[in-house]
Amino acid sequence: MRIAVFHPGAMGSKLAAQLVAAGHEVHWVPDGRSEASVARAEEAGLIGTPFADAVGVAEAVLCSCAPQGAVDIAKQVGQAGFAGLYIEANPLSPTSLREAQWAVPEATFVDAGVVGPPPTGGPSPTHLMLSGAAADQAAELWAGTVVTPMVVGAEPGAASAAKSSYALYNKGKAALAVLAFQLAEKHGVTDALIAQQVRADAGSLKDPGLPDQLRSVAWRWGPEFDELAETLDVAGLDGDAARALRQVWTKLT
């Protein structure tokens, strides 16, 4: 199958590489992208193609990018008249997800969300949550690869909810660890905090360099927490909790 991928970041490039490994012809659009993106695309075996041609030949589109760019990409693809399988693989709130779906009215829309590390065949599995009428069709694209598709619902929204639930726990825990290290540093007790890593629930406290390590993803995780906050609001839960943690990422950028 011919597939267009927007855009090959750390996760999207690895998902696309597994599509190549499965025998698909995978295109991407290098115009305006960074040297790092070019390197990732080349490593993944992607074919650099102008936007109109990439969408024009595609039978499926995979959108895997930072959440703040997802709706704009859907609008561009929809305006190009795309009528194939559109896989929206970003952590979006219900409102943003609907906007993305409405932006590709001729396409068959599949909601998706990735839980786990970029797929490389390591010990931690990469689960690709999928929902929508064509979720099974989307799952088949990664047959025989190290990506593990999981169909979690018949309607768009279920996959995003599954991804968001885990992201809230996993990245929320990371945000709390960043705050803990920052507080300990202010009082000169970092060693005392690290010493607590021996406890079963304190794995995030092993490395005092965690705040600096997470600066490279804070620009992307911040907007993800904006989406998480709205997702919690829609569910009648406490979105302000996610908004507070979002400030951790804001201050790291």
Summary of the structure (lengths in Angstrom):
residues: 253
radius of gyration: 18.9
end to end distance: 38.9
largest distance: 59.0
contacts: 830
relative contact order: 0.11
helix: 54%
strand: 16%
